């Protein structure tokens, strides 16, 4: 059971690392832009791999 919690925490950290994108402070909805960018990168990675 403990191993599954550690694995879940590691997957959450890796997902956050993949989604995070440093943006300037003037962007109003930065979380939307980061999520959209991560989606595009994931689809591109799946299509061209």
PyMOL Python script that loads the backbone (N, CA, C, O; Angstrom):
from pymol import cmd

cmd.read_pdbstr("""\
ATOM      1  N   UNK A   1       0.823  -1.194   0.000  1.00  0.00           N
ATOM      2  CA  UNK A   1       0.000   0.000   0.000  1.00  0.00           C
ATOM      3  C   UNK A   1       0.869   1.261   0.000  1.00  0.00           C
ATOM      4  O   UNK A   1       0.561   2.245  -0.673  1.00  0.00           O
ATOM      5  N   UNK A   2       1.944   1.209   0.759  1.00  0.00           N
ATOM      6  CA  UNK A   2       2.820   2.367   0.826  1.00  0.00           C
ATOM      7  C   UNK A   2       3.496   2.621  -0.520  1.00  0.00           C
ATOM      8  O   UNK A   2       3.708   3.771  -0.902  1.00  0.00           O
ATOM      9  N   UNK A   3       3.826   1.572  -1.222  1.00  0.00           N
ATOM     10  CA  UNK A   3       4.470   1.708  -2.522  1.00  0.00           C
ATOM     11  C   UNK A   3       3.538   2.404  -3.515  1.00  0.00           C
ATOM     12  O   UNK A   3       3.988   3.208  -4.332  1.00  0.00           O
ATOM     13  N   UNK A   4       2.264   2.101  -3.447  1.00  0.00           N
ATOM     14  CA  UNK A   4       1.324   2.737  -4.367  1.00  0.00           C
ATOM     15  C   UNK A   4       1.208   4.237  -4.101  1.00  0.00           C
ATOM     16  O   UNK A   4       1.037   5.012  -5.043  1.00  0.00           O
ATOM     17  N   UNK A   5       1.297   4.667  -2.833  1.00  0.00           N
ATOM     18  CA  UNK A   5       1.247   6.095  -2.518  1.00  0.00           C
ATOM     19  C   UNK A   5       2.499   6.805  -3.026  1.00  0.00           C
ATOM     20  O   UNK A   5       2.424   7.928  -3.524  1.00  0.00           O
ATOM     21  N   UNK A   6       3.631   6.156  -2.900  1.00  0.00           N
ATOM     22  CA  UNK A   6       4.876   6.736  -3.394  1.00  0.00           C
ATOM     23  C   UNK A   6       4.830   6.845  -4.908  1.00  0.00           C
ATOM     24  O   UNK A   6       5.247   7.858  -5.469  1.00  0.00           O
ATOM     25  N   UNK A   7       4.331   5.820  -5.569  1.00  0.00           N
ATOM     26  CA  UNK A   7       4.212   5.839  -7.023  1.00  0.00           C
ATOM     27  C   UNK A   7       3.229   6.914  -7.478  1.00  0.00           C
ATOM     28  O   UNK A   7       3.483   7.601  -8.468  1.00  0.00           O
ATOM     29  N   UNK A   8       2.124   7.066  -6.778  1.00  0.00           N
ATOM     30  CA  UNK A   8       1.146   8.096  -7.113  1.00  0.00           C
ATOM     31  C   UNK A   8       1.740   9.490  -6.947  1.00  0.00           C
ATOM     32  O   UNK A   8       1.510  10.363  -7.783  1.00  0.00           O
ATOM     33  N   UNK A   9       2.489   9.705  -5.892  1.00  0.00           N
ATOM     34  CA  UNK A   9       3.131  11.003  -5.675  1.00  0.00           C
ATOM     35  C   UNK A   9       4.167  11.282  -6.760  1.00  0.00           C
ATOM     36  O   UNK A   9       4.285  12.416  -7.223  1.00  0.00           O
ATOM     37  N   UNK A  10       4.910  10.272  -7.165  1.00  0.00           N
ATOM     38  CA  UNK A  10       5.906  10.444  -8.223  1.00  0.00           C
ATOM     39  C   UNK A  10       5.236  10.773  -9.557  1.00  0.00           C
ATOM     40  O   UNK A  10       5.718  11.632 -10.294  1.00  0.00           O
ATOM     41  N   UNK A  11       4.142  10.104  -9.868  1.00  0.00           N
ATOM     42  CA  UNK A  11       3.423  10.389 -11.115  1.00  0.00           C
ATOM     43  C   UNK A  11       2.824  11.786 -11.101  1.00  0.00           C
ATOM     44  O   UNK A  11       2.828  12.468 -12.126  1.00  0.00           O
ATOM     45  N   UNK A  12       2.311  12.222  -9.959  1.00  0.00           N
ATOM     46  CA  UNK A  12       1.766  13.573  -9.848  1.00  0.00           C
ATOM     47  C   UNK A  12       2.864  14.614 -10.028  1.00  0.00           C
ATOM     48  O   UNK A  12       2.647  15.636 -10.679  1.00  0.00           O
ATOM     49  N   UNK A  13       4.039  14.363  -9.460  1.00  0.00           N
ATOM     50  CA  UNK A  13       5.157  15.296  -9.612  1.00  0.00           C
ATOM     51  C   UNK A  13       5.624  15.360 -11.065  1.00  0.00           C
ATOM     52  O   UNK A  13       5.920  16.442 -11.572  1.00  0.00           O
ATOM     53  N   UNK A  14       5.691  14.224 -11.730  1.00  0.00           N
ATOM     54  CA  UNK A  14       6.099  14.217 -13.136  1.00  0.00           C
ATOM     55  C   UNK A  14       5.070  14.910 -14.019  1.00  0.00           C
ATOM     56  O   UNK A  14       5.441  15.609 -14.962  1.00  0.00           O
ATOM     57  N   UNK A  15       3.793  14.729 -13.732  1.00  0.00           N
ATOM     58  CA  UNK A  15       2.747  15.409 -14.501  1.00  0.00           C
ATOM     59  C   UNK A  15       2.832  16.921 -14.298  1.00  0.00           C
ATOM     60  O   UNK A  15       2.694  17.683 -15.255  1.00  0.00           O
ATOM     61  N   UNK A  16       3.057  17.357 -13.070  1.00  0.00           N
ATOM     62  CA  UNK A  16       3.182  18.787 -12.797  1.00  0.00           C
ATOM     63  C   UNK A  16       4.413  19.361 -13.497  1.00  0.00           C
ATOM     64  O   UNK A  16       4.372  20.483 -14.002  1.00  0.00           O
ATOM     65  N   UNK A  17       5.496  18.603 -13.528  1.00  0.00           N
ATOM     66  CA  UNK A  17       6.708  19.053 -14.212  1.00  0.00           C
ATOM     67  C   UNK A  17       6.468  19.170 -15.715  1.00  0.00           C
ATOM     68  O   UNK A  17       6.986  20.089 -16.350  1.00  0.00           O
ATOM     69  N   UNK A  18       5.697  18.259 -16.287  1.00  0.00           N
ATOM     70  CA  UNK A  18       5.424  18.282 -17.724  1.00  0.00           C
ATOM     71  C   UNK A  18       4.491  19.441 -18.084  1.00  0.00           C
ATOM     72  O   UNK A  18       4.647  20.062 -19.135  1.00  0.00           O
ATOM     73  N   UNK A  19       3.531  19.727 -17.221  1.00  0.00           N
ATOM     74  CA  UNK A  19       2.541  20.766 -17.514  1.00  0.00           C
ATOM     75  C   UNK A  19       3.095  22.164 -17.275  1.00  0.00           C
ATOM     76  O   UNK A  19       2.732  23.095 -17.993  1.00  0.00           O
ATOM     77  N   UNK A  20       3.970  22.335 -16.275  1.00  0.00           N
ATOM     78  CA  UNK A  20       4.430  23.675 -15.908  1.00  0.00           C
ATOM     79  C   UNK A  20       5.192  24.336 -17.041  1.00  0.00           C
ATOM     80  O   UNK A  20       6.041  23.721 -17.687  1.00  0.00           O
ATOM     81  N   UNK A  21       4.875  25.586 -17.265  1.00  0.00           N
ATOM     82  CA  UNK A  21       5.519  26.385 -18.296  1.00  0.00           C
ATOM     83  C   UNK A  21       5.705  27.792 -17.736  1.00  0.00           C
ATOM     84  O   UNK A  21       4.716  28.444 -17.399  1.00  0.00           O
ATOM     85  N   UNK A  22       6.931  28.277 -17.625  1.00  0.00           N
ATOM     86  CA  UNK A  22       7.122  29.626 -17.085  1.00  0.00           C
ATOM     87  C   UNK A  22       6.554  30.676 -18.044  1.00  0.00           C
ATOM     88  O   UNK A  22       6.903  30.714 -19.224  1.00  0.00           O
ATOM     89  N   UNK A  23       5.689  31.511 -17.520  1.00  0.00           N
ATOM     90  CA  UNK A  23       5.028  32.537 -18.313  1.00  0.00           C
ATOM     91  C   UNK A  23       5.215  33.897 -17.654  1.00  0.00           C
ATOM     92  O   UNK A  23       5.431  33.978 -16.445  1.00  0.00           O
ATOM     93  N   UNK A  24       5.133  34.962 -18.439  1.00  0.00           N
ATOM     94  CA  UNK A  24       5.204  36.288 -17.833  1.00  0.00           C
ATOM     95  C   UNK A  24       3.968  36.559 -16.971  1.00  0.00           C
ATOM     96  O   UNK A  24       2.928  35.923 -17.148  1.00  0.00           O
ATOM     97  N   UNK A  25       4.087  37.489 -16.055  1.00  0.00           N
ATOM     98  CA  UNK A  25       3.000  37.789 -15.139  1.00  0.00           C
ATOM     99  C   UNK A  25       1.811  38.476 -15.779  1.00  0.00           C
ATOM    100  O   UNK A  25       0.764  38.610 -15.146  1.00  0.00           O
ATOM    101  N   UNK A  26       1.948  38.912 -17.014  1.00  0.00           N
ATOM    102  CA  UNK A  26       0.856  39.627 -17.671  1.00  0.00           C
ATOM    103  C   UNK A  26      -0.189  38.694 -18.277  1.00  0.00           C
ATOM    104  O   UNK A  26      -1.241  39.161 -18.714  1.00  0.00           O
ATOM    105  N   UNK A  27       0.069  37.407 -18.313  1.00  0.00           N
ATOM    106  CA  UNK A  27      -0.890  36.447 -18.857  1.00  0.00           C
ATOM    107  C   UNK A  27      -1.997  36.258 -17.823  1.00  0.00           C
ATOM    108  O   UNK A  27      -1.726  35.945 -16.664  1.00  0.00           O
ATOM    109  N   UNK A  28      -3.251  36.452 -18.251  1.00  0.00           N
ATOM    110  CA  UNK A  28      -4.360  36.438 -17.292  1.00  0.00           C
ATOM    111  C   UNK A  28      -4.726  35.030 -16.836  1.00  0.00           C
ATOM    112  O   UNK A  28      -4.865  34.802 -15.634  1.00  0.00           O
ATOM    113  N   UNK A  29      -4.884  34.091 -17.743  1.00  0.00           N
ATOM    114  CA  UNK A  29      -5.249  32.709 -17.380  1.00  0.00           C
ATOM    115  C   UNK A  29      -4.090  31.787 -17.720  1.00  0.00           C
ATOM    116  O   UNK A  29      -4.127  31.061 -18.713  1.00  0.00           O
ATOM    117  N   UNK A  30      -3.073  31.827 -16.893  1.00  0.00           N
ATOM    118  CA  UNK A  30      -1.868  31.062 -17.206  1.00  0.00           C
ATOM    119  C   UNK A  30      -2.098  29.562 -17.119  1.00  0.00           C
ATOM    120  O   UNK A  30      -1.477  28.807 -17.868  1.00  0.00           O
ATOM    121  N   UNK A  31      -2.983  29.102 -16.218  1.00  0.00           N
ATOM    122  CA  UNK A  31      -3.212  27.661 -16.079  1.00  0.00           C
ATOM    123  C   UNK A  31      -3.858  27.099 -17.337  1.00  0.00           C
ATOM    124  O   UNK A  31      -3.578  25.961 -17.717  1.00  0.00           O
ATOM    125  N   UNK A  32      -4.722  27.881 -17.993  1.00  0.00           N
ATOM    126  CA  UNK A  32      -5.342  27.406 -19.237  1.00  0.00           C
ATOM    127  C   UNK A  32      -4.299  27.262 -20.340  1.00  0.00           C
ATOM    128  O   UNK A  32      -4.300  26.285 -21.089  1.00  0.00           O
ATOM    129  N   UNK A  33      -3.425  28.231 -20.427  1.00  0.00           N
ATOM    130  CA  UNK A  33      -2.379  28.191 -21.446  1.00  0.00           C
ATOM    131  C   UNK A  33      -1.412  27.042 -21.202  1.00  0.00           C
ATOM    132  O   UNK A  33      -1.003  26.368 -22.147  1.00  0.00           O
ATOM    133  N   UNK A  34      -1.043  26.810 -19.946  1.00  0.00           N
ATOM    134  CA  UNK A  34      -0.135  25.707 -19.624  1.00  0.00           C
ATOM    135  C   UNK A  34      -0.780  24.362 -19.941  1.00  0.00           C
ATOM    136  O   UNK A  34      -0.124  23.475 -20.486  1.00  0.00           O
ATOM    137  N   UNK A  35      -2.056  24.203 -19.605  1.00  0.00           N
ATOM    138  CA  UNK A  35      -2.748  22.947 -19.873  1.00  0.00           C
ATOM    139  C   UNK A  35      -2.917  22.708 -21.372  1.00  0.00           C
ATOM    140  O   UNK A  35      -2.760  21.583 -21.847  1.00  0.00           O
ATOM    141  N   UNK A  36      -3.236  23.761 -22.111  1.00  0.00           N
ATOM    142  CA  UNK A  36      -3.371  23.632 -23.556  1.00  0.00           C
ATOM    143  C   UNK A  36      -2.036  23.286 -24.206  1.00  0.00           C
ATOM    144  O   UNK A  36      -1.981  22.452 -25.110  1.00  0.00           O
ATOM    145  N   UNK A  37      -0.971  23.918 -23.754  1.00  0.00           N
ATOM    146  CA  UNK A  37       0.360  23.622 -24.285  1.00  0.00           C
ATOM    147  C   UNK A  37       0.773  22.182 -23.974  1.00  0.00           C
ATOM    148  O   UNK A  37       1.335  21.499 -24.830  1.00  0.00           O
ATOM    149  N   UNK A  38       0.498  21.724 -22.765  1.00  0.00           N
ATOM    150  CA  UNK A  38       0.839  20.349 -22.410  1.00  0.00           C
ATOM    151  C   UNK A  38       0.047  19.355 -23.244  1.00  0.00           C
ATOM    152  O   UNK A  38       0.568  18.307 -23.628  1.00  0.00           O
ATOM    153  N   UNK A  39      -1.208  19.679 -23.525  1.00  0.00           N
ATOM    154  CA  UNK A  39      -2.023  18.796 -24.364  1.00  0.00           C
ATOM    155  C   UNK A  39      -1.455  18.721 -25.774  1.00  0.00           C
ATOM    156  O   UNK A  39      -1.334  17.636 -26.343  1.00  0.00           O
ATOM    157  N   UNK A  40      -1.109  19.870 -26.334  1.00  0.00           N
ATOM    158  CA  UNK A  40      -0.533  19.880 -27.678  1.00  0.00           C
ATOM    159  C   UNK A  40       0.796  19.127 -27.725  1.00  0.00           C
ATOM    160  O   UNK A  40       1.052  18.388 -28.675  1.00  0.00           O
ATOM    161  N   UNK A  41       1.640  19.308 -26.712  1.00  0.00           N
ATOM    162  CA  UNK A  41       2.921  18.595 -26.689  1.00  0.00           C
ATOM    163  C   UNK A  41       2.716  17.090 -26.577  1.00  0.00           C
ATOM    164  O   UNK A  41       3.424  16.318 -27.223  1.00  0.00           O
ATOM    165  N   UNK A  42       1.739  16.661 -25.751  1.00  0.00           N
ATOM    166  CA  UNK A  42       1.479  15.229 -25.591  1.00  0.00           C
ATOM    167  C   UNK A  42       0.959  14.618 -26.878  1.00  0.00           C
ATOM    168  O   UNK A  42       1.382  13.527 -27.260  1.00  0.00           O
ATOM    169  N   UNK A  43       0.053  15.300 -27.548  1.00  0.00           N
ATOM    170  CA  UNK A  43      -0.490  14.783 -28.816  1.00  0.00           C
ATOM    171  C   UNK A  43       0.609  14.743 -29.868  1.00  0.00           C
ATOM    172  O   UNK A  43       0.717  13.776 -30.622  1.00  0.00           O
ATOM    173  N   UNK A  44       1.413  15.778 -29.921  1.00  0.00           N
ATOM    174  CA  UNK A  44       2.520  15.787 -30.882  1.00  0.00           C
ATOM    175  C   UNK A  44       3.506  14.662 -30.602  1.00  0.00           C
ATOM    176  O   UNK A  44       4.010  14.027 -31.528  1.00  0.00           O
ATOM    177  N   UNK A  45       3.776  14.422 -29.346  1.00  0.00           N
ATOM    178  CA  UNK A  45       4.704  13.343 -28.986  1.00  0.00           C
ATOM    179  C   UNK A  45       4.119  11.982 -29.355  1.00  0.00           C
ATOM    180  O   UNK A  45       4.851  11.096 -29.796  1.00  0.00           O
ATOM    181  N   UNK A  46       2.828  11.808 -29.181  1.00  0.00           N
ATOM    182  CA  UNK A  46       2.199  10.538 -29.522  1.00  0.00           C
ATOM    183  C   UNK A  46       2.134  10.320 -31.036  1.00  0.00           C
ATOM    184  O   UNK A  46       2.288   9.194 -31.510  1.00  0.00           O
ATOM    185  N   UNK A  47       1.910  11.386 -31.786  1.00  0.00           N
ATOM    186  CA  UNK A  47       1.769  11.248 -33.229  1.00  0.00           C
ATOM    187  C   UNK A  47       3.105  11.037 -33.939  1.00  0.00           C
ATOM    188  O   UNK A  47       3.162  10.320 -34.938  1.00  0.00           O
ATOM    189  N   UNK A  48       4.156  11.635 -33.450  1.00  0.00           N
ATOM    190  CA  UNK A  48       5.438  11.587 -34.157  1.00  0.00           C
ATOM    191  C   UNK A  48       6.453  10.662 -33.532  1.00  0.00           C
ATOM    192  O   UNK A  48       7.637  10.725 -33.866  1.00  0.00           O
ATOM    193  N   UNK A  49       6.018   9.814 -32.642  1.00  0.00           N
ATOM    194  CA  UNK A  49       6.960   8.872 -32.007  1.00  0.00           C
ATOM    195  C   UNK A  49       6.975   7.549 -32.724  1.00  0.00           C
ATOM    196  O   UNK A  49       7.706   6.641 -32.330  1.00  0.00           O
TER     197      UNK A  49
END
""", "prot")
cmd.dss("prot")
cmd.show_as("cartoon", "prot")
cmd.util.cbc("prot")
cmd.orient("prot")
